[in-house]
Amino acid sequence: MLWIKSLHIVFVASWFAGLFYLPRIFVNLAMVPADSVAERDRLLLMARKLLRFMTIIAVPALVFGLWLWTVYGIGWGPGNAWMHAKLLGVLLVMGYHHACSVMLKKFVSGEQRHGHVWYRWFNEAPVILMLIIVCLVVLKPF
C-alpha cells in the first residue's frame, strides 16, 4: 500500500505543479501586446504542452487515489466523512483542470475576454484547493 500511496502523492504533486503554472502562462498571454505574434505563439505552445503533460499526469494521480480508496478502503466506514469532502475537492480540481483547457482554447481562437488581473486571481484557486485537500487528509477533521 505504501508504494501506491507514494505514487499517488508524486503524481498529485506533479499535476498541481501544472495547475499552478498554466494560469501564470494565461496571465502572460493576457498581457501580450496585439502586435507581438511571436511572443503569443511561444506562450501558446508552452501552454498546450503543459496542458497535455498535466492531463497525462492527472490520470495516474486519479487512478492511484481510487486504488487507495477502493482496494485498500482508505476513507471507508464511520468517522471518515472527511473523505466525502476530499472527493468533492478532487472533483473541483478536475473542474478547474477542465476550465483551464477551455480557457486555452479561447486564447488560441482569440476569444479570451479577461485581463491579466482576473487570471492572477484565477491562479489562486488550485492553491486553496490543495490546502483544503491536504488538511482534510492529514487532519481528518470529521
C-alpha positions in Angstrom: 0.0 0.0 0.0 2.8 2.4 0.7 4.0 2.2 -2.9 0.6 3.1 -4.2 0.3 6.0 -1.7 3.8 7.2 -2.7 3.0 7.1 -6.4 -0.4 8.9 -5.7 1.4 11.7 -3.9 4.1 12.1 -6.6 1.5 12.3 -9.4 -0.8 14.6 -7.5 2.2 16.9 -6.7 3.2 16.9 -10.4 -0.4 17.6 -11.5 -0.7 20.5 -9.2 2.6 21.9 -10.4 1.0 22.2 -13.8 -2.2 23.6 -12.3 -0.1 26.3 -10.5 1.9 27.2 -13.7 -0.6 27.1 -16.5 -2.7 30.1 -15.3 0.6 32.0 -14.9 1.0 31.5 -18.7 -2.5 32.8 -19.1 -1.5 36.0 -17.1 1.4 36.5 -19.6 -0.8 35.8 -22.6 -3.4 38.4 -21.4 -0.5 40.9 -21.2 0.9 40.3 -24.7 0.6 43.3 -27.0 -1.5 42.6 -30.1 1.5 43.1 -32.4 3.7 40.6 -30.6 2.8 37.5 -32.6 6.0 35.5 -31.8 5.6 36.0 -28.1 1.9 35.0 -28.2 2.7 31.9 -30.3 5.6 30.8 -27.9 3.3 31.2 -24.9 0.5 29.3 -26.6 2.9 26.5 -27.4 4.1 26.3 -23.8 0.5 26.3 -22.6 -0.5 23.5 -24.9 2.4 21.3 -24.0 1.9 21.9 -20.3 -1.8 21.1 -20.6 -1.0 17.9 -22.4 1.5 17.0 -19.7 -1.0 17.9 -16.9 -3.7 15.7 -18.4 -1.4 12.7 -18.8 -0.2 13.1 -15.2 -3.7 13.5 -13.8 -4.7 10.1 -14.9 -2.3 8.1 -12.7 -2.9 10.5 -9.8 -6.6 9.7 -10.0 -6.1 6.0 -10.6 -3.8 5.6 -7.6 -6.2 7.6 -5.5 -9.1 5.4 -6.5 -7.0 2.4 -5.9 -6.2 3.5 -2.3 -9.9 4.3 -1.7 -11.5 1.2 -3.3 -8.9 -1.6 -2.8 -7.3 -0.6 0.5 -10.5 1.0 1.9 -8.9 4.3 2.9 -11.8 6.6 3.9 -14.4 3.9 4.2 -16.6 3.4 7.3 -17.8 5.5 10.2 -15.7 8.5 11.1 -14.5 9.1 7.6 -16.7 12.0 6.4 -13.5 13.9 5.6 -13.2 11.6 2.5 -16.5 12.9 1.1 -15.2 16.4 1.4 -11.9 15.4 -0.1 -13.7 13.8 -3.1 -15.6 17.0 -3.6 -12.3 18.8 -3.6 -10.9 16.4 -6.2 -14.0 17.0 -8.4 -13.4 20.7 -8.1 -9.7 20.2 -9.1 -10.9 18.2 -12.1 -13.3 21.0 -13.0 -10.5 23.6 -12.7 -8.3 21.5 -15.0 -11.2 21.4 -17.5 -11.7 25.2 -17.1 -8.0 25.7 -17.9 -8.4 23.7 -21.2 -11.5 25.7 -22.2 -9.6 29.0 -21.5 -6.6 27.8 -23.5 -8.9 27.1 -26.5 -10.3 30.6 -26.1 -6.7 32.0 -26.1 -5.9 30.0 -29.3 -9.1 31.3 -31.0 -8.6 34.9 -29.8 -11.8 34.8 -27.8 -10.4 35.3 -24.3 -12.1 38.3 -22.6 -10.4 38.5 -19.3 -7.5 40.8 -18.3 -4.3 39.7 -16.6 -5.6 40.6 -13.1 -8.5 38.2 -13.5 -6.1 35.4 -14.4 -3.9 36.3 -11.4 -6.9 35.7 -9.1 -7.9 32.6 -11.1 -4.4 31.3 -10.4 -5.1 31.2 -6.6 -7.8 28.6 -6.8 -5.6 25.5 -7.0 -3.5 26.7 -4.1 -6.7 27.0 -1.9 -8.0 23.6 -3.2 -4.7 21.9 -2.4 -4.5 23.4 1.1 -8.1 22.2 1.8 -7.5 18.7 0.5 -4.2 18.2 2.3 -5.7 19.5 5.6 -8.6 17.1 5.1 -6.3 14.1 4.5 -3.9 14.9 7.3 -6.2 16.2 10.0 -9.3 14.1 9.2 -11.4 16.8 11.0 -14.7 14.9 10.7 
